[in-house]
Amino acid sequence: MIGLIISIIVVGLIAGAIARLVVPGRQNISLGMTLLIGIVGSFVGGFLGFLLFNADATDGFFQPAGIIGSIIGAIIVLLLWLRFGSRTAARR
């Protein structure tokens, strides 16, 4: 169980960092937020993989993805964060 948690953290950090490198512009987010974007992106990638390929139905639709799915999911989550998250920060 601890190995799964560590691997999700490592893959999440890698996916979040690659997503930040791929998305143009400057993102003013911390290392912790990069990690969170990568972890959430992994689950988004798993969900999209389930919807598109209907694979691994025994695990359900809420599952972590591999590294490619995690990167794609992290890019989607980062773009959504930049689009909608910055609005609430600008209002304060």
C-alpha positions as CSV (number, residue, x, y, z in Angstrom):
1,M,0.0,0.0,0.0
2,I,2.8,2.4,0.8
3,G,4.4,1.6,-2.5
4,L,1.2,2.6,-4.3
5,I,1.1,5.9,-2.5
6,I,4.7,6.7,-3.2
7,S,4.3,5.8,-6.9
8,I,1.2,8.0,-7.2
9,I,3.2,10.9,-5.6
10,V,6.2,10.4,-7.9
11,V,4.1,10.1,-11.1
12,G,2.0,13.0,-10.0
13,L,5.0,15.2,-9.5
14,I,6.5,14.2,-12.9
15,A,3.2,14.7,-14.7
16,G,2.6,18.1,-13.0
17,A,6.1,19.3,-13.9
18,I,5.8,18.2,-17.5
19,A,2.3,19.8,-17.8
20,R,3.8,23.0,-16.5
21,L,6.6,22.8,-19.1
22,V,4.1,22.1,-22.0
23,V,1.5,24.7,-21.2
24,P,2.8,28.1,-22.4
25,G,2.9,31.1,-20.1
26,R,4.0,31.6,-16.6
27,Q,2.1,29.7,-13.8
28,N,2.5,31.2,-10.3
29,I,1.9,27.9,-8.5
30,S,4.0,26.2,-5.8
31,L,5.6,22.8,-5.9
32,G,2.8,21.4,-3.8
33,M,0.2,22.7,-6.2
34,T,2.2,21.1,-9.1
35,L,2.1,17.8,-7.2
36,L,-1.7,18.2,-6.6
37,I,-2.3,19.0,-10.3
38,G,-0.3,15.9,-11.3
39,I,-2.2,13.6,-8.9
40,V,-5.6,15.0,-9.9
41,G,-4.5,14.8,-13.6
42,S,-3.6,11.1,-13.1
43,F,-7.2,10.4,-12.0
44,V,-8.6,12.6,-14.8
45,G,-6.4,10.6,-17.3
46,G,-7.7,7.3,-15.8
47,F,-11.3,8.5,-16.1
48,L,-10.8,9.6,-19.8
49,G,-9.0,6.4,-20.6
50,F,-12.0,4.5,-19.1
51,L,-14.5,6.6,-21.1
52,L,-12.6,6.3,-24.4
53,F,-11.4,2.7,-24.3
54,N,-13.7,1.1,-21.7
55,A,-10.7,-0.7,-20.4
56,D,-10.3,-2.2,-16.9
57,A,-13.9,-2.0,-16.0
58,T,-13.3,-4.1,-12.9
59,D,-11.4,-1.1,-11.3
60,G,-14.2,1.3,-12.1
61,F,-14.0,4.7,-13.7
62,F,-12.1,6.4,-10.8
63,Q,-8.5,5.0,-11.2
64,P,-5.1,6.4,-11.7
65,A,-3.6,6.4,-15.2
66,G,-0.2,5.6,-16.5
67,I,2.4,8.3,-17.1
68,I,1.0,9.3,-20.5
69,G,-2.5,9.5,-19.3
70,S,-1.3,11.3,-16.2
71,I,0.5,14.0,-18.3
72,I,-2.6,14.5,-20.5
73,G,-4.8,14.7,-17.5
74,A,-2.4,17.1,-15.8
75,I,-2.4,19.4,-18.8
76,I,-6.2,19.4,-18.8
77,V,-6.3,20.2,-15.1
78,L,-3.7,22.9,-15.4
79,L,-5.5,24.6,-18.2
80,L,-8.7,24.5,-16.3
81,W,-6.9,25.9,-13.2
82,L,-5.4,28.7,-15.2
83,R,-8.7,29.5,-16.8
84,F,-11.0,29.3,-13.8
85,G,-8.7,29.4,-10.7
86,S,-7.1,32.7,-11.6
87,R,-10.5,34.4,-11.7
88,T,-11.2,33.8,-8.0
89,A,-7.7,35.0,-7.1
90,A,-8.2,38.2,-9.2
91,R,-11.4,39.1,-7.3
92,R,-9.7,39.3,-3.9
